[in-house]
Amino acid sequence: MSMENPVSPLEAEPVPIDISDRVRAVFDNPNQREAMKERIALRRDIAEIQFLNLTLDYTTLDHAKFLKTLLESEPQGGKWTFAIRATESQMKEAANVFASGVEWTPAKS
């Protein structure tokens, strides 16, 4: 997966890289050991990227917490946008995650 920030010729700011599919694949991996290796590789791969986008459906509290830790590693001057679609009860369950800067997108109950 290329981790370059493509620049649109009509825009002054680079287009954010969407890592939603990659994160979803990590979460879907049933092998705990492989998933942990993939999480570490993901953190390494995105460490220097200035513009990221991520939008996922709520799965588990542990997954939401992982997104929070990813967002906390945003590089200085970076513009990372992370959002989770969740019901109101899921949002309350992960209130700490949403208070940390991960955006809440209301999902239908």
Secondary structure by P-SEA (a helix, b strand, c coil): ccccccccccccccccccaaaaaaaaaacccaaaaaaaaaaaaaaaccccbbbbbbccccaaaaaaaaaaaaaccccbbbbbbbbccaaaaaaaaaaaaaccccccccc
